[in-house]
């Protein structure tokens, strides 16, 4: 009841921000609402040369769930999904180095480098065991982490992850191989609509000023994202030899309408894992925790419960 009342009051605040303030104020207010509903607060920590910004919440004595976003994403990716877990788990959702509000020095942001940075972060936070969940590039990082540090991982959830060669090549890779622009990088305002329709089966409704704000933010990072995408391709780490090293129960969850990474990837990964579970969400795209957060959270909770036997 308290959460419902809080939601109503905060939604009024969002409406007020939309009516009287700028898109930046509307976004800030919306994020504040989502953080409060999820029971998360914003924190940062210095790990080596990187200042890393993250959300944290939930009981200090609860098991830790660490959430990793995909290419071009940030920790806000997980807000509506995370609210289903902070009553029971200690939840951490970070801006990976090079993304969001974490620092972006001149460095390599390939998957193997990010795994070692993630391990340093886990040690700095004093986490001994954790549940890992990652989407897209974040799933690639989470899987490689679980292969390299299997004793630390209680469970692994991979949502539309990169890192395997799918039997059916995705539309994104077909475009890239033809020399077309990367559809995940926004270069002009109208590209943002293209991006939304590319990653969602059913894109969310969004006010025009807020859409323009997101487009401007994305365009400001286009050169940076182009460099990172090139690094990911140049220093690609295939998961096929790594997956058999993973000891933890592993959830493979995919939207069947994913145009970025094809759902046929599951057919490659499942036979290589010791304890796989599979969920394919119908009429869902590349980011199920954003497109259908409550349903995705239920699938994940079912997996966590089952992994305990």
C-alpha positions in Angstrom: 0.0 0.0 0.0 2.8 2.4 0.8 4.5 1.7 -2.5 1.2 2.4 -4.3 0.7 5.7 -2.5 4.3 6.7 -3.2 3.8 5.8 -6.9 0.7 8.0 -7.2 2.4 10.9 -5.5 5.5 10.6 -7.6 3.6 10.3 -10.8 2.0 13.6 -10.1 5.5 15.0 -9.7 6.5 13.6 -13.1 3.4 15.1 -14.7 4.3 18.5 -13.1 7.8 18.3 -14.4 6.5 17.5 -17.9 4.2 20.4 -17.9 6.4 23.1 -16.4 10.1 22.1 -16.9 12.5 21.1 -19.6 13.0 17.5 -21.0 16.1 17.3 -18.7 13.9 18.1 -15.6 11.3 15.6 -16.8 14.0 12.9 -17.2 15.5 13.6 -13.8 12.1 13.5 -12.2 11.2 10.2 -13.9 14.5 8.6 -12.9 13.9 9.8 -9.3 10.4 8.2 -9.3 11.8 4.9 -10.8 14.6 4.8 -8.2 12.3 5.3 -5.3 9.9 2.7 -6.5 12.8 0.3 -7.0 14.3 1.1 -3.6 17.6 2.1 -5.2 20.1 4.9 -4.5 22.9 6.3 -6.7 26.4 5.7 -5.6 29.9 5.7 -7.0 33.3 4.1 -6.4 36.8 4.5 -7.7 38.3 1.3 -9.2 41.7 1.9 -10.7 41.5 4.7 -13.2 37.7 4.4 -13.5 35.0 6.2 -11.5 32.1 3.8 -11.6 28.5 5.0 -11.0 25.9 2.5 -9.9 22.5 1.9 -8.2 22.4 -0.1 -5.0 19.5 -1.2 -2.8 17.9 -4.0 -0.9 18.9 -5.7 2.4 22.6 -5.7 3.2 22.4 -9.3 4.3 20.6 -10.4 1.1 22.3 -12.3 -1.7 23.7 -9.9 -4.4 22.3 -9.6 -7.9 24.6 -7.7 -10.2 23.0 -6.3 -13.4 25.0 -5.5 -16.6 23.5 -3.4 -19.4 24.2 -3.7 -23.1 26.0 -1.7 -25.7 25.0 2.0 -25.6 22.9 1.4 -22.5 23.3 2.3 -18.8 22.1 1.4 -15.3 18.6 2.9 -15.9 18.0 -0.1 -18.2 17.2 -2.2 -15.1 15.1 0.2 -13.0 11.6 -1.2 -13.6 13.0 -4.8 -13.6 15.0 -4.3 -10.3 12.0 -3.1 -8.2 10.8 -6.8 -8.2 14.0 -7.9 -6.3 15.1 -5.2 -3.8 12.8 -6.6 -1.0 14.8 -9.8 -0.9 18.1 -9.2 -2.6 20.9 -6.7 -2.5 20.7 -5.3 -6.1 23.5 -3.5 -7.9 23.0 -2.1 -11.4 26.1 -0.3 -12.7 27.1 2.0 -15.6 29.8 -0.2 -17.1 33.1 1.7 -17.6 32.9 3.8 -20.7 29.0 4.1 -20.5 26.4 6.1 -18.7 27.9 8.3 -15.9 30.9 6.1 -15.3 34.2 7.6 -16.5 35.3 7.2 -20.2 39.1 7.6 -20.4 40.9 6.6 -23.5 41.1 2.8 -23.0 40.0 -0.5 -24.6 36.4 -1.5 -23.7 36.5 -4.9 -25.2 34.7 -7.7 -23.3 37.8 -9.3 -21.8 39.0 -5.9 -20.4 35.6 -5.2 -19.0 35.5 -8.6 -17.2 38.7 -7.8 -15.3 37.4 -4.3 -14.4 34.2 -6.0 -13.2 36.2 -8.4 -11.0 38.1 -5.5 -9.5 34.8 -3.8 -8.7 33.3 -6.9 -7.1 36.4 -7.2 -4.9 36.3 -3.5 -4.0 32.6 -3.8 -3.0 33.5 -6.8 -0.8 31.2 -9.2 -2.6 32.2 -12.9 -2.3 29.3 -14.6 -4.1 26.8 -13.1 -6.6 24.0 -13.7 -9.0 25.0 -12.2 -12.4 22.5 -11.1 -15.0 23.4 -9.3 -18.3 21.8 -8.2 -21.5 23.4 -8.1 -24.9 27.0 -7.0 -24.5 26.4 -7.2 -20.7 25.5 -10.8 -21.1 28.7 -11.5 -23.0 30.6 -9.9 -20.1 28.6 -11.9 -17.5 29.2 -15.2 -19.3 32.9 -14.7 -19.6 33.1 -13.6 -16.0 31.3 -16.8 -14.9 33.7 -18.9 -17.0 36.8 -17.2 -15.5 35.6 -16.9 -11.9 33.2 -19.8 -11.5 33.6 -20.0 -7.7 32.1 -16.5 -7.3 29.0 -17.0 -9.3 25.8 -18.5 -7.7 23.7 -18.2 -10.9 24.0 -16.6 -14.3 21.2 -15.1 -16.5 21.8 -14.2 -20.1 19.3 -12.0 -21.8 19.7 -11.8 -25.6 23.5 -12.0 -25.1 26.2 -11.5 -27.6 29.3 -13.7 -27.9 28.2 -16.7 -30.0 27.8 -17.3 -33.7 24.1 -17.9 -34.3 22.9 -20.4 -36.9 20.7 -17.7 -38.3 22.5 -14.4 -38.8 20.7 -11.4 -37.2 19.5 -8.4 -39.2 22.0 -6.2 -37.4 25.0 -8.3 -38.5 23.7 -8.6 -42.0 23.6 -4.8 -42.2 27.1 -4.3 -40.7 28.5 -6.9 -43.1 27.0 -5.0 -46.0 28.8 -1.9 -44.8 25.6 -0.1 -43.6 25.7 2.1 -40.5 25.4 0.4 -37.1 21.7 0.7 -36.2 22.6 0.9 -32.5 24.4 4.2 -33.0 22.4 7.4 -33.4 24.0 9.8 -35.9 21.0 12.1 -36.6 17.7 12.8 -34.8 15.6 10.5 -36.9 17.9 7.6 -36.1 16.5 7.4 -32.6 13.2 6.3 -33.9 15.0 3.7 -36.0 16.9 2.5 -32.9 13.7 2.2 -30.9 11.9 0.1 -33.5 15.1 -2.0 -33.9 15.5 -3.0 -30.3 11.8 -3.2 -29.3 9.1 -5.4 -30.8 6.6 -2.8 -29.4 8.4 0.5 -28.8 7.2 2.4 -25.7 5.3 5.7 -26.0 7.6 8.7 -25.4 6.9 12.5 -25.4 8.5 14.2 -28.3 10.7 16.5 -26.2 12.0 13.6 -24.2 12.7 11.6 -27.5 14.7 14.6 -28.8 16.6 14.8 -25.6 17.6 11.1 -25.8 18.5 11.5 -29.5 20.8 14.4 -28.7 22.5 12.5 -25.9 23.0 9.5 -28.1 24.4 11.7 -31.0 26.9 13.3 -28.5 28.3 9.8 -27.9 28.4 8.5 -31.4 32.2 8.7 -32.0 32.8 7.1 -28.6 30.3 4.3 -29.4 31.9 3.7 -32.8 35.3 3.2 -31.2 33.9 0.8 -28.6 32.0 -1.2 -31.3 35.2 -1.4 -33.3 37.1 -2.6 -30.2 34.5 -5.3 -29.5 34.9 -6.6 -33.1 38.7 -6.4 -33.2 39.1 -8.1 -29.8 36.1 -10.4 -30.0 36.1 -13.3 -27.5 33.9 -16.2 -28.6 31.9 -17.8 -25.8 31.7 -21.3 -27.4 35.0 -22.5 -25.7 34.1 -20.7 -22.5 30.6 -21.8 -21.8 31.6 -25.4 -20.7 33.7 -23.8 -17.9 30.6 -22.2 -16.3 29.5 -24.2 -13.2 26.4 -22.1 -12.2 22.8 -22.7 -13.2 22.3 -20.5 -16.3 19.1 -19.0 -17.7 19.0 -18.3 -21.4 16.2 -15.8 -22.0 15.5 -14.3 -25.4 12.8 -12.2 -27.2 11.8 -14.1 -30.3 11.6 -10.9 -32.4 15.2 -9.8 -31.6 16.7 -8.1 -34.7 20.0 -7.4 -33.0 21.0 -10.9 -31.9 19.1 -13.8 -33.3 17.2 -16.2 -31.0 18.9 -19.2 -32.7 21.9 -18.4 -30.5 20.2 -20.5 -27.8 20.7 -23.6 -29.9 24.5 -23.0 -29.8 24.7 -22.2 -26.1 22.3 -24.7 -24.5 24.3 -27.9 -25.3 27.6 -26.3 -24.0 26.2 -25.4 -20.5 26.1 -27.7 -17.5 22.8 -26.5 -16.0 20.8 -24.5 -18.7 17.3 -23.3 -18.5 15.6 -21.6 -21.5 12.8 -19.0 -21.8 11.7 -17.6 -25.2 9.4 -14.6 -24.8 6.9 -14.3 -27.7 6.5 -10.9 -29.5 9.4 -9.4 -27.6 12.6 -7.7 -28.8 16.2 -7.3 -27.8 15.7 -5.8 -24.3 13.0 -7.8 -22.5 13.7 -6.3 -19.1 12.8 -2.9 -20.6 10.0 -4.0 -22.9 8.2 -6.3 -20.5 9.9 -5.8 -17.1 7.3 -7.5 -14.8 7.1 -10.7 -17.0 10.9 -10.9 -17.4 11.3 -10.5 -13.6 8.9 -13.3 -13.0 10.8 -15.6 -15.3 14.0 -14.6 -13.5 12.6 -15.2 -10.1 11.3 -18.6 -11.1 14.8 -19.4 -12.3 16.4 -18.2 -9.1 13.9 -20.3 -7.0 14.5 -23.4 -9.2 18.3 -23.0 -9.0 18.0 -23.4 -5.2 16.4 -26.8 -5.7 
